[in-house]
């Protein structure tokens, strides 16, 4: 079953019943433009991670070419911090939104760092199932997935209407 709805400033659709989970899309390695990778890597350098020592950076690109970045921010009471993807989404919303077409995520000590469950749900609010998500290492794209693959059974706001 498919659903389409206007979510925030972006039209979002979501396919329920997709059983693919993080399947690698063959041939997609290094297809992301270098500037999105560099933006995520630069954001990672601004992370505030004094407790975990695990900096993460994220960059979102909108259809009109704007890039919004974010880094994880930790506080002593761990649950009160927030992830790089959440920070980037905050900048995206404050910057006027639009359709997100691609996302890059990078962590200093982990190849293919994927968004946590909470961030997957947050991203799904503003992305379409075909939005590309690049899981990066320090050299570039390690794996490419789509939001539909990353969160195949996500809860959508249009269900509440």
N, C-alpha and C positions, 0 to 999 in steps of 0.2 A: 504494500500500500504506500503511495506517495502522498506527501502533503507539501503544499507551498503556501507561504505566508509572507507578509511584509513584516520584517523583524527589525526594529530600530530604523536605520536608514537603508537597509539592504533587503532585497527580496531573497528569502531563504527557502529552500526546499529540503526535504529530508526523506530518504527512502527507508522504510521500515522493512525488516525481513532480510536485509543484506547480511550474509553469513561470513563475509571476508573480514579478517582481523589482521591488520598490519601487514598485508601481503606486499611484497616488494613489487614495484612497477618496473618491469624490465626495460632497460634503456633510458631511464630517467636520470641516472647519475650525472651530476654536474650540468644539468639543464637550467638550473636557477641562475639568474644574472648575478654576477659577482658582487654588485653593490648591496644586494639584500643580505648576502652572507657577511659582508664587511660590516653592515649596519648591526646585525645580530652580534657579531664578534666584538664590536666596539661597545655595544650595550653591556655585554658580559663583563667587560673591563670596568664597568661602573657599578657592578653588583655590590650590595652590602651583605656579606655572608660571613660575619666574624665567628659564628658558632660552628657551622657545618663545613666552612671552607670549600663550599661547592657553588661557585658562581655560575649563573645561567643567564643567557641573553636571548631575546626574541625580537624579531622584526616582522611587521605585517605590511604588505603592499596592497593598496587599493587599486581599483580598476583605472583610476585616473593617474596612477603613478606615484601617489604620495606614500611615504614610508613612515611608519610609527614604530618606535622601539621601546623596549622595557628590559629591566633587569630584576632579578629577585632581590627582595629586601627582607632580612631577618630581624627579629627582635628576640629578646631573652625568653619571652613566653611564645615558643614556636608557633602555635596555631594562629597567632596574631600577625605574622608576617605575610607576605604575598609573593606570588611567583612572577617570573619574567613575563609570561604571557598575559597575566592579569594587568601588570603595569603597562604593557604595550596596548592592551585594550582600552585602558583608561585614557591614554594619550589619543588613541584613535577616536574614541567617543567625543572627547573634548575638542578634537580637530575637525569635527563635522561628519565623521563616519563615511559611508560609501560602501561599495561592494568590495570585500576583501577577496583578492584573487590568489595570494600566496603568502605563506608564513615560513619563516626560518627559525629554528631553535638550536642553540648550541650550549654545551656545558664544558667547563674546563677539563674535567677528568673523566668524561664519559662520551664515547662515540654513540651516536644515535640516541641522544636524550630526548625522550618524547614527553609531551605535556602530561601532567598528572590528571587524574579523573575529573577533578573540579575544573581545571583549565580546559579540558576537552569539552565539558558542558558549556562553559562560558564562551569558548570560541564558536561552538555550534550555534549559539544564539545569533551570531553575526556572519556566519559563513554558509556557503552552500555545500552540499555533499561533495562536489567536484573540486572544491578549493584545495590546492596543493599545499602539502605540509612537508617541508624539507627538514629532515633530521640530520644535523651536521656534526662533523668532527672538526679538528683544527685545520684540515686541508680543504674542506668544502662539504658538498652533499654526500652523506653516507647512504641515505635511503630516502626515497620519496613515497609518500602515501597521500591519500585524500582524507578529508574530514569524514566522509562516509565510511571509510575503512577504519579510521581511528575511533569513531564513536557510532557504530552501526545502529544502535537502539537508543539514541539520545532522546531525552525528554524535550519536547518542543513547546514553546509558548502558545502556538496556535491551537493546541489541544484544549487550552483553558477557555477558549472563546465559545 
